[in-house]
Amino acid sequence: VDLAAKCLSWTSRAMKGGGTYVHPYLVESHGALLWVRRLIYGIWDNDTIGGTKPVGIELEVFQSDFQSRSWVKVSSIGDDQALFVSQSLSRSVDVSQYNLKGDSIYFLDDGSCDWFWKDAPSSCAVYDMRDGNCFFISLPTVACKDVKMLR
């Protein structure tokens, strides 16, 4: 429990001319406990609403090592896996079932970093573990008439 508790608090770190917003997520994948750490970098900008302009994003993944009571950084989650992370629920999925890009982390605008999402073309982004690139994707829409209500 103390191993997981070490990574669960979010932080905001000041850096020269800006700041870094850090948010953690825990997710299980193939029986391993993973800690995903999202870092959003911004510079102070008086012309931007909120005063911060996004300049980069990085996601780091660590696997728990319960024997040594430590987190070990991993460079890949596997070509057959994708992670979906959010404040309320995180999950790993087999990409072949859903025709998704493997070795990727999908995340949504969770309201925690408004200045990052302000000018974004979508509220969903994908981080590619292979090359460190992040890109926005459109989410499918569902009409209310197509949703079956639970009774």
trRosetta pair geometry for C-beta under 8 A, 3 or more apart (Angstrom, degrees):
i j d omega theta_ij theta_ji phi_ij phi_ji
1 4 6.0 -59 -156 39 36 105
1 5 6.2 37 150 -24 69 110
2 5 5.3 -52 -141 36 37 118
2 6 6.7 52 157 -34 64 95
2 69 7.8 9 84 -160 102 116
3 6 6.2 -49 -164 15 28 114
3 7 8.0 1 151 -1 56 104
3 64 6.0 88 143 -141 137 114
3 66 6.9 -117 -9 -109 169 67
3 69 5.6 -136 -83 -156 113 71
3 70 7.7 -106 -133 -56 111 12
3 71 7.5 149 -175 -54 97 85
4 7 6.5 -75 -164 41 40 97
4 8 6.3 43 151 -41 74 114
4 26 6.4 22 -148 -99 108 148
4 33 7.3 -73 -88 167 105 146
4 35 7.9 -178 -129 -82 63 113
4 64 7.7 -22 -72 -95 77 138
5 8 5.8 -55 -141 17 35 119
6 71 7.9 -145 88 -23 126 122
7 24 5.0 168 155 -150 84 153
7 26 7.3 120 93 -72 119 96
7 35 4.6 -32 154 -144 165 143
7 37 7.3 -104 -163 -75 109 105
7 62 7.6 -152 -107 61 152 134
7 71 6.8 90 -62 -63 136 152
8 24 5.7 -136 -120 86 27 138
8 26 7.2 -25 -94 -31 91 117
9 24 7.2 50 55 20 25 129
10 21 7.7 7 175 179 111 78
10 22 6.0 175 -160 95 68 66
10 23 4.6 -3 -119 -111 119 63
10 24 6.3 -152 -81 12 67 79
10 112 7.2 -89 -168 -167 169 139
11 22 4.7 4 60 57 82 115
12 19 5.9 12 176 171 94 127
12 20 7.1 167 -159 84 51 50
12 21 5.3 -16 -111 -108 83 64
12 22 7.0 -170 -83 21 32 77
13 19 6.4 161 85 -162 45 75
13 20 4.6 -9 60 58 98 100
13 22 6.5 40 -5 -13 104 117
14 18 7.9 166 -159 102 56 35
14 19 5.3 -45 -110 -104 46 88
15 18 5.5 -11 68 74 94 77
15 19 6.1 157 19 -105 79 27
15 20 5.8 60 -17 -19 121 99
15 41 7.6 -26 36 -142 147 95
17 43 5.3 -13 139 -143 97 95
17 44 6.1 -132 179 23 52 95
18 41 6.7 62 124 178 139 76
18 42 5.1 -167 -169 102 116 53
18 43 3.8 -77 -76 -108 127 43
18 44 5.5 -155 -93 -17 58 67
18 52 7.0 103 -147 -139 89 92
18 55 7.2 -50 -133 16 171 130
19 41 7.9 179 95 -149 38 50
19 42 5.7 -8 60 63 75 93
19 44 7.7 74 -8 -56 90 82
19 52 6.8 -55 42 -122 106 131
20 39 5.5 -12 -173 -166 112 97
20 40 7.0 153 -158 74 58 44
20 41 5.4 -21 -104 -100 82 66
20 42 7.6 167 -88 22 35 71
21 39 7.3 152 77 -155 49 45
21 40 4.6 -10 56 57 101 100
21 42 7.2 32 -8 2 100 114
21 112 7.3 156 167 135 134 98
21 113 5.0 155 99 -104 164 121
21 116 7.5 -112 44 -37 140 128
22 37 6.3 -10 -165 -175 97 99
22 38 7.1 154 -154 81 45 54
22 39 5.4 -9 -101 -101 77 74
23 37 7.5 157 78 -157 39 53
23 38 4.8 -14 60 59 90 105
23 40 8.0 18 5 -1 103 103
23 87 7.9 -64 -178 -83 128 88
23 110 7.8 162 173 60 164 138
23 112 5.9 81 -87 120 146 156
23 113 7.6 -116 -26 -33 133 120
24 35 6.2 -25 -159 -170 107 95
24 36 7.1 140 -160 79 53 53
24 37 5.4 -21 -101 -103 73 72
24 38 7.7 -166 -78 20 24 74
25 35 7.4 148 76 -161 48 47
25 36 4.4 -15 61 61 101 103
25 37 7.9 -167 23 -74 70 31
25 38 7.2 47 -6 -14 107 104
25 85 3.9 61 152 -159 173 123
25 86 7.4 83 -118 32 131 16
25 87 7.8 -106 -100 -88 95 35
25 90 4.9 125 173 -74 115 150
26 33 6.6 -16 -165 -171 101 95
26 34 7.1 150 -156 81 51 53
26 35 6.0 -23 -100 -102 69 64
26 36 7.7 -171 -79 19 19 78
26 90 6.5 164 82 47 43 141
27 33 7.9 150 81 -157 33 52
27 34 5.1 -24 68 65 81 103
27 36 6.3 19 12 -9 114 115
27 83 5.6 120 93 -148 166 115
27 85 6.2 -98 -44 -93 133 92
27 90 3.8 -100 -82 128 103 120
27 91 6.5 -140 -145 -61 113 9
27 92 5.8 123 153 -40 118 89
28 31 7.1 7 -177 -109 101 11
28 32 7.0 155 -155 76 61 38
28 33 6.0 -34 -100 -99 71 56
28 34 7.2 159 -103 15 18 84
28 92 6.7 -114 94 10 50 114
29 32 5.8 -27 70 60 72 89
29 34 5.5 13 16 -11 111 130
29 77 6.3 -28 144 -164 169 108
29 78 8.0 -179 158 22 130 122
29 81 5.9 70 -161 -161 128 151
29 83 6.8 -66 -69 -87 134 101
29 92 3.7 99 -101 -47 93 167
30 78 7.8 67 -18 -2 143 155
30 81 7.4 -84 -26 -79 110 144
30 92 7.4 -73 -15 104 68 155
32 63 5.3 -21 169 -148 130 110
32 64 6.9 175 -176 41 78 83
33 63 7.2 122 77 -159 54 59
33 64 4.1 10 73 9 106 131
34 61 5.7 -16 -170 -165 116 99
34 62 6.9 145 -159 75 62 46
34 63 5.7 -35 -101 -98 71 63
34 64 7.5 -125 -76 -9 26 82
34 74 7.7 -65 -126 30 107 134
34 77 7.3 23 -116 -115 161 111
34 83 7.3 -101 90 -103 148 145
34 92 7.7 89 23 -59 136 127
35 61 7.3 150 78 -156 51 49
35 62 4.5 -15 59 61 101 100
35 63 7.9 -166 19 -77 77 17
35 64 7.1 98 -19 -56 100 83
35 71 5.8 -40 33 -133 136 136
36 59 6.1 -9 -172 -172 97 107
36 60 7.4 156 -157 80 49 46
36 61 5.4 -16 -102 -102 71 77
36 83 6.4 169 -67 132 148 155
36 85 5.3 -106 73 -84 150 158
36 90 7.3 -175 25 -150 128 151
36 105 6.3 150 -145 -136 142 145
37 59 7.0 155 78 -157 48 55
37 60 4.7 -12 58 59 101 97
37 61 7.8 -170 19 -77 72 30
37 62 7.2 34 -9 -2 109 107
38 57 7.2 -17 -170 -167 87 100
38 58 7.8 157 -157 85 44 47
38 59 5.3 -19 -102 -103 65 85
38 85 7.5 180 -42 100 122 142
38 107 6.7 72 -92 -91 147 175
39 57 6.9 156 87 -157 58 51
39 58 4.7 -8 60 61 107 92
39 59 7.4 -177 21 -82 72 35
39 60 7.2 35 -6 -4 111 102
40 54 6.4 -50 180 -129 103 106
40 56 7.6 169 -157 94 45 50
40 57 5.1 -12 -108 -106 68 86
40 113 5.3 82 53 -169 160 162
40 116 4.9 -49 -167 -85 148 143
41 54 7.2 101 81 -158 55 62
41 55 5.2 -65 108 69 100 88
41 56 4.2 7 47 61 121 92
41 57 7.0 -151 16 -72 79 37
41 58 7.6 43 -20 1 107 98
42 52 4.0 37 152 177 142 108
42 53 6.0 153 -160 71 87 36
42 54 5.2 -50 -97 -96 89 45
42 55 6.1 142 -117 9 32 86
42 115 6.1 48 -119 110 155 132
42 116 7.2 -111 -68 -74 118 81
43 52 7.1 151 72 -154 30 64
43 53 5.4 -22 59 59 83 94
43 55 5.4 52 -12 -26 99 135
44 51 6.1 -15 -152 161 75 91
44 52 6.4 -44 -105 -99 42 64
44 53 8.0 31 123 15 7 84
45 48 4.1 52 95 8 116 114
45 51 6.4 163 64 -173 53 41
45 52 6.5 105 28 -136 89 14
45 53 4.0 41 0 -19 148 112
46 51 6.4 1 -102 -126 41 80
48 51 6.3 138 78 -109 87 9
48 52 6.4 -100 96 64 133 24
48 53 4.7 176 -39 -69 160 85
48 115 7.0 73 143 -149 124 109
48 118 7.9 135 -175 68 101 158
49 115 7.6 -168 92 -110 71 83
49 118 6.5 170 67 -145 111 155
50 114 6.3 -174 -90 93 155 106
50 115 4.3 -147 102 -82 148 108
50 118 7.1 -157 11 -55 135 146
51 115 7.8 -67 61 -102 50 144
52 115 4.3 52 76 158 103 168
53 115 7.4 -107 -84 170 19 115
54 57 7.4 1 -174 -48 118 93
54 115 6.3 160 -45 128 90 86
54 116 4.6 93 -82 -120 138 64
57 116 7.4 82 -77 -150 117 131
57 125 7.7 22 91 141 168 155
57 127 7.0 -116 121 -96 114 117
57 134 4.9 -5 72 -2 121 166
58 132 6.9 -14 -123 -156 82 103
59 105 5.2 -119 124 56 167 152
59 107 8.0 167 -86 -15 139 138
59 127 4.5 96 12 121 132 167
59 129 7.7 -75 84 -90 109 77
59 134 7.9 119 -9 -84 104 116
60 73 6.5 -47 -177 -134 107 105
61 73 7.2 109 82 -156 51 60
61 74 5.1 -50 101 61 102 95
61 77 6.1 -77 163 -64 175 102
61 83 7.9 156 -103 -3 130 158
61 105 7.6 -176 -64 -63 118 136
61 129 7.2 -19 3 -116 132 126
62 71 3.8 29 160 171 137 112
62 72 6.2 143 -162 65 79 31
62 73 5.3 -45 -99 -91 79 49
62 74 6.7 150 -117 6 24 82
63 71 7.1 147 67 -159 30 65
63 72 5.2 -29 61 63 85 92
63 74 5.3 59 -17 -33 106 125
64 71 6.2 -39 -99 -104 49 68
64 72 7.9 119 -142 18 3 82
65 68 4.8 5 119 42 119 97
65 69 7.4 -61 94 2 76 12
65 70 5.2 -8 58 64 110 76
65 71 7.2 173 14 -99 85 17
65 72 5.2 65 -29 -18 120 113
66 69 6.8 25 -159 -80 37 52
74 77 6.9 97 114 -76 131 58
75 129 7.0 134 160 169 51 104
76 79 7.8 -14 -178 -41 124 63
76 103 5.5 -38 -152 -132 88 116
76 129 5.6 131 -118 129 52 134
76 130 7.5 41 -106 -82 98 63
77 81 4.9 -104 132 90 99 122
77 82 7.7 110 94 -107 133 21
77 83 6.1 -84 -171 -27 174 110
77 92 7.4 -147 173 -129 130 120
77 103 5.8 158 52 -127 78 55
77 105 7.6 106 0 -63 148 89
77 129 6.0 161 8 -29 89 166
78 81 4.3 62 70 16 105 108
78 102 6.7 -75 117 180 60 115
78 103 6.3 -158 82 -80 24 80
79 95 7.8 -91 150 34 52 140
79 102 4.2 71 -177 116 45 147
79 103 5.4 -23 -93 -31 45 108
80 94 6.0 -18 162 -145 94 75
80 95 5.9 -155 -168 28 40 97
80 96 6.7 -23 -147 -18 88 102
80 102 5.6 -4 -58 -126 12 137
81 92 5.4 -12 -162 -173 113 110
81 93 7.1 141 -151 72 62 40
81 94 6.8 -45 -96 -103 59 42
81 95 6.6 -156 -96 -22 7 97
81 102 6.2 75 46 -150 35 89
81 103 7.1 71 67 -71 72 43
82 92 7.2 158 80 -155 39 61
82 93 5.5 -20 61 60 88 91
82 95 5.1 95 -16 -79 106 99
82 98 8.0 -90 37 65 134 125
82 100 4.9 -67 -11 124 155 137
82 101 6.7 96 -90 79 126 56
82 102 6.1 -118 -56 -120 83 40
82 103 7.6 -39 -89 19 64 16
82 104 4.9 -10 -125 66 96 85
82 105 7.2 174 -169 -87 69 29
82 106 6.3 39 163 -11 114 105
83 90 6.8 5 -178 -177 98 101
83 91 7.4 166 -154 87 57 39
83 92 5.3 -33 -99 -99 71 74
83 93 7.9 161 -95 16 25 72
83 104 7.5 -154 32 103 69 47
83 105 4.6 -13 66 -116 103 77
83 106 7.0 -172 92 27 51 69
84 89 8.0 7 110 112 103 85
84 90 6.5 -179 94 -150 60 55
84 91 5.1 -1 55 56 102 84
84 92 7.8 -179 19 -87 70 26
84 93 6.8 34 -8 -6 107 113
84 105 7.9 164 -85 -163 24 57
84 106 4.8 -20 -106 70 71 107
84 107 7.5 156 -159 -80 51 47
85 90 4.4 9 -118 -118 63 111
85 105 6.2 -2 4 -172 115 104
85 106 7.4 157 20 79 66 54
85 107 5.1 -23 67 -95 88 98
86 89 5.7 14 62 56 107 59
86 90 6.3 -180 32 -74 57 69
86 107 6.8 157 -76 -144 64 73
86 108 5.7 5 -98 38 111 107
86 110 5.7 160 -153 -90 80 123
87 110 4.9 130 -14 -168 110 141
87 112 7.1 140 -61 -42 129 128
93 97 6.8 -107 172 55 101 118
93 98 6.2 11 144 9 138 135
93 100 7.0 65 94 33 121 150
94 97 5.0 77 85 -3 97 109
94 98 7.8 132 87 7 60 90
95 98 6.4 -86 -154 55 41 86
95 99 7.5 29 168 -157 75 3
95 100 4.2 -116 -140 69 88 88
95 101 6.8 -97 -144 86 141 12
95 102 4.4 -120 4 -75 159 81
96 99 7.8 31 -157 -69 28 42
100 104 7.2 -133 154 56 102 126
100 106 8.0 -70 -159 -40 134 132
101 104 4.7 54 100 -13 99 147
101 126 6.8 76 55 177 130 146
101 128 7.2 -51 138 -105 137 94
103 128 7.0 46 108 -164 90 65
103 129 4.5 -112 166 52 87 113
103 130 5.5 73 116 -43 137 91
104 126 5.3 0 179 -175 126 103
104 127 6.5 156 -161 77 70 48
104 128 5.4 -31 -105 -104 92 52
104 129 6.4 -144 -85 -3 34 86
105 126 7.1 151 77 -158 44 55
105 127 4.5 -12 58 56 98 103
105 129 6.9 90 -15 -52 95 95
106 124 6.7 -4 -171 -174 96 102
106 125 7.5 164 -151 87 52 43
106 126 5.3 -21 -98 -102 70 78
106 127 8.0 -161 -70 20 26 71
107 110 7.6 -58 175 -25 96 109
107 124 7.4 167 88 -152 35 60
107 125 5.8 -18 64 63 81 87
107 126 8.0 156 20 -90 66 33
107 127 7.2 18 8 -6 109 106
108 123 5.9 28 -161 141 81 89
108 124 5.4 -28 -102 -100 71 72
108 125 7.9 164 -93 20 24 71
109 117 4.4 70 -115 -113 120 158
109 120 7.4 179 -71 60 121 147
109 123 4.0 -77 10 -157 118 91
109 124 7.6 -88 -8 -61 78 40
110 113 8.0 47 58 16 81 81
111 114 7.1 5 -157 -68 47 85
113 116 4.3 21 128 11 112 120
113 117 6.8 115 94 -10 77 94
114 117 6.2 -74 -150 47 36 98
114 118 6.2 61 155 -61 72 91
115 118 5.7 -20 -143 -16 33 121
116 120 7.3 26 135 -43 64 125
117 120 4.7 -59 -153 13 54 130
117 123 6.6 38 -156 -121 129 69
120 123 7.0 115 99 -85 127 40
120 125 7.4 -75 -156 -63 140 111
120 136 5.6 160 -174 -94 99 146
121 136 5.1 144 59 97 91 150
121 138 8.0 -60 130 -72 97 82
122 125 7.3 152 86 -65 101 62
122 136 4.2 152 41 171 106 112
122 137 6.0 -114 94 79 166 27
122 138 5.3 -135 -105 -90 135 48
122 139 6.8 145 -169 -10 115 80
123 139 7.1 -36 62 -7 88 127
124 136 6.8 114 81 -159 55 70
124 137 5.3 -53 100 67 107 82
124 138 7.4 100 48 -153 115 8
124 139 5.1 112 -8 -56 141 102
125 134 5.7 20 172 179 120 101
125 135 6.8 169 -153 89 77 27
125 136 5.2 -48 -98 -97 76 60
125 137 7.2 141 -115 13 25 76
126 134 7.0 171 85 -151 44 58
126 135 5.8 -16 58 62 91 76
126 136 7.8 151 14 -110 75 14
126 137 5.7 40 -14 -12 114 120
127 132 7.7 -20 -173 -153 90 36
127 133 7.6 175 -150 93 51 39
127 134 4.8 -19 -100 -100 73 89
128 131 5.3 8 106 44 122 83
128 132 6.9 -44 80 14 80 12
128 133 4.9 10 38 58 118 81
128 134 7.4 -157 12 -77 74 39
128 135 7.8 27 -19 9 106 98
129 132 7.7 25 -152 -69 23 48
142 146 5.3 -122 -175 77 89 124
142 147 6.0 91 136 -58 124 97
143 146 4.8 92 64 0 81 106
143 147 7.7 -152 97 -11 47 85
144 147 5.8 -55 -155 26 42 112
